[in-house]
Amino acid sequence: MRPWTTGDDGALKRALRWRRVLLAMALVLSLLPSARAAAGDSDLLVLRAKGHAEGTGVAARRNAAADAVRKVMREVLVKKAHTEDLTLLRPIMRFANRYVARYDVLRVDEREESTGVEADIYLHDRDIDRDIARIMLPYLPRRPKLFLLMGEKADPKRDLVVPDLGIAETTLRDGLKGLNLAVTGSDSIAGLYTQRQLVDVVKGGASTGARFAMERESDVVVVGEASITREKTAGSGEVMRSVARINLRIFRSFDGDMIYDLSSRAAVYGEDLADAAEQALEDAALKLVGDTAMAAVLAVLGRSMHGSDHVTLTLENPRTEARVTALVTALRDAPEVTLAKTLFYSENTARVQLGYGGPMSVLSRLLDGCEVEGRTLKIRSVVGREITARFE
């Protein structure tokens, strides 16, 4: 937020606009628990299931279809929440029908006093994700950590740049922090990458984004591109419409998997082109706060997908791949370690996956202070089954 002093018309306009942004953000956050997707078939998840019910006739077929829906919802929730215990998600199961767009009955089998159906069930996939995230956020072992890398083109005549704190990134960051998420941005890696390298990540493909994501100490990395175009409209005179478009690709840092691709659009009319562009970028970014937070929560839940014996070891400053390989080789012979493999390597960061069934305190003591290829490994943090250590 820029400083506001009385007597400055431009500052007054900015303060009033920021107040409007804060009010809009409050509306977004208040609506987040019950947000519904206004999306087309592209956001529908289609699953085939069988259901059974007692009796025959119309009512029995309806009950059998409801049984199929319940079975599908349980399957979906187990997969998305990565747990067989759905106690916390009972509200979703109880109101499963609200997530059903439609179902197509493919086969009906009526025998004596029972009815079976087979149906294709169309679910509002994004709505399920949102409600899982809303319910599970308070129960996570820690706050989800996000890293934002936003390229911005606030003027159509200028090239895309990655500013330290651009308009879209600042708005998105403030909204996510308002949801109690830990957020860092490009300003935190100043000096580690050139502007050209950061722009290449923003414009690059999935593999480029995945590699960048695996270098970050966060749960998800959001790589985004925000741009402004201007359009003349009939009968508007000198007033032009500034249209902001934001595209976000959300990567899971653990394995570099791109888990979401989000987009938004906002338009603002105004004679002051810079002011209209800024407001349009803010409005477009606000629309993405809820779903970005959702992705972060689901990524944290997804860390358990490899089972309770899964441990992630993040190594800072490894400098050579041989050093990481030597550590992984040694860990394979450690007590209760059933798996050790390198997931990612760079000179600054490496990530290792361990299968380990013993106490985390024992594994931490084993790692802390060990010598590997002339460097000493020091434990920096242990959170749940995630260890961060640094070579010194």
C-alpha positions in Angstrom: 0.0 0.0 0.0 1.4 3.4 -1.0 1.6 6.2 1.6 -1.4 8.6 1.5 -1.1 12.2 2.4 -3.9 14.8 2.3 -3.8 17.3 -0.4 -2.5 14.8 -3.0 -5.4 14.0 -5.4 -3.4 11.1 -6.9 -2.7 9.6 -3.5 -6.3 10.0 -2.5 -7.4 8.1 -5.6 -5.0 5.3 -4.8 -6.1 5.1 -1.2 -9.8 4.9 -2.2 -9.0 2.3 -4.7 -7.0 0.2 -2.2 -9.9 0.5 0.2 -12.1 -1.0 -2.5 -9.5 -3.8 -3.0 -9.6 -4.6 0.7 -13.4 -4.7 0.7 -13.3 -7.0 -2.4 -10.7 -9.2 -0.7 -12.9 -9.5 2.4 -15.8 -10.5 0.2 -13.6 -13.2 -1.5 -12.5 -14.6 1.8 -16.0 -14.6 3.3 -17.4 -16.5 0.2 -14.5 -19.0 0.0 -16.1 -21.6 2.3 -19.1 -21.9 0.0 -17.7 -21.0 -3.3 -19.2 -22.8 -6.3 -17.7 -23.2 -9.7 -19.3 -21.5 -12.6 -17.4 -23.7 -14.9 -18.3 -25.8 -17.9 -17.6 -29.5 -18.6 -13.9 -28.9 -18.5 -14.0 -28.8 -14.7 -16.2 -31.9 -14.4 -14.7 -35.2 -13.2 -16.4 -38.2 -14.7 -16.3 -41.6 -12.9 -18.2 -44.8 -13.5 -19.7 -46.6 -10.5 -22.2 -49.3 -9.5 -24.9 -48.9 -6.8 -27.4 -51.1 -5.2 -30.7 -50.6 -3.2 -33.5 -52.8 -1.8 -36.7 -53.0 -3.8 -37.6 -52.3 -7.4 -39.1 -49.4 -9.3 -38.4 -45.7 -9.6 -37.6 -45.1 -6.0 -35.2 -48.1 -5.8 -33.4 -46.9 -9.0 -33.0 -43.5 -7.4 -31.6 -45.0 -4.2 -29.2 -47.2 -6.1 -27.9 -44.2 -8.0 -27.4 -42.4 -4.7 -25.4 -45.4 -3.5 -23.2 -45.1 -6.5 -22.7 -41.4 -5.8 -21.6 -42.2 -2.2 -19.2 -44.8 -3.4 -17.7 -42.4 -6.0 -17.4 -39.6 -3.4 -15.6 -41.8 -0.9 -13.1 -42.9 -3.6 -12.5 -39.3 -4.7 -12.0 -38.0 -1.1 -9.6 -40.8 -0.2 -7.5 -40.0 -3.2 -7.6 -36.3 -2.8 -7.1 -36.1 0.9 -4.7 -39.0 1.0 -6.3 -40.7 3.9 -8.8 -43.6 4.6 -10.1 -41.7 7.6 -12.8 -39.4 6.3 -14.1 -38.3 9.7 -13.2 -34.7 9.1 -14.7 -34.8 5.6 -18.1 -36.1 6.7 -19.9 -32.9 5.7 -18.8 -33.5 2.1 -20.1 -37.1 2.2 -23.3 -36.0 3.9 -24.1 -33.6 1.1 -22.5 -35.5 -1.7 -25.4 -34.6 -4.1 -24.4 -30.9 -4.2 -21.2 -31.9 -6.0 -23.0 -33.9 -8.7 -23.6 -32.1 -11.9 -25.5 -35.0 -13.4 -25.3 -38.7 -13.8 -26.1 -41.0 -16.8 -27.5 -44.4 -15.9 -26.0 -46.9 -18.3 -27.6 -50.1 -17.0 -30.3 -51.2 -14.6 -30.5 -54.6 -13.1 -33.7 -55.5 -11.2 -33.8 -58.9 -9.5 -36.6 -59.9 -7.1 -36.3 -57.4 -4.3 -33.2 -55.5 -5.2 -32.0 -53.1 -7.9 -28.6 -52.4 -9.2 -27.4 -49.6 -11.5 -24.3 -48.7 -13.3 -23.8 -45.0 -14.0 -21.4 -42.3 -15.2 -21.3 -39.7 -12.5 -20.2 -36.1 -13.3 -18.7 -34.3 -10.3 -17.8 -30.6 -9.8 -14.1 -31.4 -9.3 -13.0 -27.9 -8.3 -15.8 -27.6 -5.8 -14.7 -30.8 -4.0 -11.1 -29.5 -3.9 -12.2 -26.2 -2.4 -14.2 -27.8 0.3 -11.5 -30.3 1.2 -9.0 -27.4 1.5 -11.4 -25.4 3.6 -12.0 -28.2 6.0 -8.5 -29.5 6.3 -6.6 -26.2 6.5 -6.9 -25.9 10.3 -5.7 -29.5 10.8 -2.5 -29.2 8.8 0.7 -29.7 10.8 1.9 -26.3 9.7 1.0 -23.4 7.5 1.3 -24.2 3.7 4.3 -22.4 2.2 4.0 -20.8 -1.3 6.5 -19.1 -3.5 5.2 -16.6 -6.1 7.0 -15.8 -9.3 5.0 -13.3 -11.3 5.9 -11.9 -14.7 4.1 -8.6 -15.4 3.4 -6.5 -18.5 1.5 -3.6 -17.1 1.9 -1.6 -20.4 1.2 -3.3 -23.8 4.2 -1.3 -25.3 6.7 -2.7 -22.8 8.3 -6.1 -22.4 7.4 -8.7 -19.8 9.5 -8.2 -16.6 9.6 -9.9 -13.2 9.5 -7.0 -10.7 10.4 -7.6 -7.0 6.9 -6.6 -6.0 4.6 -6.2 -8.9 0.9 -5.2 -8.7 -0.5 -8.7 -9.4 2.0 -10.4 -7.1 1.5 -8.0 -4.2 -2.3 -8.4 -4.4 -2.1 -12.1 -4.6 0.4 -12.3 -1.8 -1.7 -10.1 0.6 -4.8 -12.2 -0.1 -2.9 -15.4 0.6 -1.4 -14.1 3.8 -4.9 -13.1 4.9 -5.7 -16.8 4.7 -2.8 -17.5 7.1 -0.5 -19.0 4.4 3.3 -18.4 4.4 4.1 -16.6 1.2 7.4 -15.5 -0.3 8.2 -14.0 -3.7 10.8 -13.0 -6.2 12.2 -10.4 -3.8 13.5 -13.2 -1.6 15.8 -14.6 -4.3 17.2 -11.3 -5.5 20.7 -11.8 -6.8 20.3 -15.6 -7.3 18.9 -15.3 -10.8 19.1 -12.8 -13.5 16.1 -11.0 -14.9 16.5 -13.0 -18.1 16.5 -16.3 -16.2 13.3 -15.4 -14.3 11.5 -14.3 -17.4 12.5 -17.6 -19.1 10.9 -19.5 -16.2 7.7 -17.5 -16.6 7.6 -18.0 -20.3 9.0 -21.5 -20.3 7.2 -24.9 -20.4 6.2 -27.3 -17.7 9.7 -28.8 -17.4 11.3 -25.4 -16.8 8.7 -24.5 -14.2 9.1 -27.9 -12.5 12.9 -27.5 -12.2 12.5 -24.1 -10.7 9.8 -25.3 -8.3 12.0 -28.2 -7.0 14.7 -25.6 -6.1 12.4 -23.8 -3.7 11.8 -24.6 -0.1 8.0 -24.4 -0.3 5.0 -26.6 -0.7 3.9 -25.1 -4.0 5.5 -22.6 -6.5 3.1 -20.3 -8.4 4.5 -19.2 -11.8 2.3 -16.5 -13.3 2.1 -14.1 -16.2 0.0 -10.9 -15.9 -0.5 -8.7 -18.9 -2.6 -5.7 -20.0 -4.2 -5.0 -23.3 -6.2 -1.9 -24.2 -9.3 -1.7 -26.3 -11.4 1.1 -27.7 -15.1 0.8 -27.3 -17.8 2.3 -29.4 -19.3 5.6 -28.1 -16.7 5.9 -25.2 -14.8 8.8 -26.7 -11.3 8.9 -25.3 -12.1 6.4 -22.6 -10.4 3.0 -23.2 -10.9 -0.3 -21.6 -7.8 -1.9 -19.9 -8.1 -5.7 -19.8 -5.9 -7.7 -17.4 -5.3 -11.3 -18.0 -3.5 -13.5 -15.5 -2.4 -17.1 -16.0 -1.0 -19.2 -13.1 0.7 -22.5 -13.2 1.0 -24.1 -9.8 3.7 -26.6 -9.2 4.2 -29.0 -6.3 7.8 -28.4 -5.1 8.3 -31.9 -3.8 8.3 -33.5 -7.2 7.8 -30.6 -9.7 4.3 -31.9 -10.8 2.1 -29.1 -12.2 -1.1 -29.6 -10.2 -3.2 -26.6 -11.4 -3.5 -24.2 -14.3 -5.6 -21.2 -13.3 -6.6 -18.0 -15.2 -8.6 -14.9 -14.6 -9.6 -11.7 -16.4 -10.8 -8.2 -15.4 -11.6 -5.1 -17.3 -11.6 -1.4 -16.1 -12.6 1.7 -18.1 -10.7 4.9 -17.5 -8.9 7.8 -19.1 -5.9 7.4 -16.8 -4.5 4.3 -18.5 -1.9 3.5 -15.8 -4.5 3.8 -13.1 -7.0 1.6 -15.0 -4.3 -1.0 -15.7 -3.3 -1.2 -12.1 -6.9 -1.6 -10.9 -7.6 -4.3 -13.5 -4.5 -6.3 -12.4 -5.6 -6.0 -8.8 -9.1 -7.2 -9.6 -7.8 -10.1 -11.7 -5.4 -11.2 -9.0 -8.1 -11.2 -6.3 -10.1 -13.7 -8.3 -7.3 -16.2 -8.0 -6.7 -16.0 -4.2 -9.1 -18.7 -3.2 -8.1 -21.4 -5.7 -4.3 -20.7 -5.2 -4.8 -21.3 -1.4 -6.7 -24.4 -2.2 -3.9 -25.8 -4.3 -1.4 -25.2 -1.5 -3.5 -27.0 1.1 -4.0 -30.0 -1.2 -0.2 -30.1 -1.9 0.5 -30.4 1.8 -2.1 -33.2 2.1 -0.5 -34.8 -0.9 2.9 -35.2 0.9 1.4 -38.2 2.7 0.7 -40.0 -0.6 3.8 -42.2 -0.3 2.8 -43.6 3.1 3.6 -43.0 6.7 7.2 -44.1 6.3 8.0 -41.4 3.7 10.6 -38.8 4.6 11.6 -35.8 2.5 15.2 -34.6 3.0 16.0 -31.2 1.6 19.8 -30.5 1.2 21.0 -26.9 0.9 24.3 -26.0 -0.6 25.3 -29.5 -1.8 27.6 -27.9 -4.5 28.3 -31.3 -6.3 26.1 -34.1 -7.3 28.7 -36.6 -6.2 28.3 -35.4 -2.6 24.5 -36.0 -2.7 25.1 -39.4 -4.3 27.5 -40.4 -1.5 25.0 -39.4 1.2 22.2 -41.3 -0.5 24.5 -44.4 -0.8 25.4 -44.2 2.9 21.7 -43.8 3.9 20.7 -47.0 2.2 22.7 -48.9 4.8 21.3 -46.9 7.7 19.1 -48.7 10.3 15.4 -48.9 9.3 16.0 -47.1 6.0 14.2 -49.1 3.3 14.6 -46.6 0.4 16.9 -43.7 -0.5 16.9 -41.9 -3.8 17.6 -38.5 -5.2 14.6 -36.7 -6.5 16.3 -33.5 -7.6 19.8 -31.9 -7.7 21.2 -28.5 -8.3 24.3 -26.8 -6.9 22.1 -24.8 -4.4 19.5 -27.4 -3.5 18.9 -31.2 -3.6 15.9 -33.2 -2.5 16.1 -36.8 -1.3 13.3 -39.3 -0.7 13.7 -41.8 2.2 11.6 -44.8 3.2 12.1 -44.8 7.0 10.0 -46.4 9.7 11.9 -45.3 12.8 11.8 -42.3 15.1 12.5 -38.9 13.4 14.8 -38.0 16.3 17.0 -40.9 15.6 17.3 -40.1 11.9 18.0 -36.4 12.7 20.9 -37.4 15.1 22.2 -39.7 12.4 22.3 -36.9 9.8 23.4 -34.0 12.0 27.2 -33.5 11.9 28.0 -36.3 9.4 30.9 -35.7 7.0 30.2 -36.1 3.3 32.9 -35.4 0.7 34.7 -32.8 2.8 31.5 -31.0 4.0 29.6 -31.2 7.3 25.8 -31.7 7.3 23.9 -29.5 9.8 20.2 -30.0 10.5 18.3 -26.7 10.2 14.7 -27.9 10.8 12.6 -31.0 11.3 8.9 -30.6 10.8 6.8 -33.7 10.8 8.5 -36.0 8.3 10.4 -33.2 6.5 14.0 -32.5 7.3 16.0 -29.5 6.0 19.8 -29.7 6.3 22.7 -27.7 5.0 26.2 -28.6 3.9 28.8 -26.4 5.6 
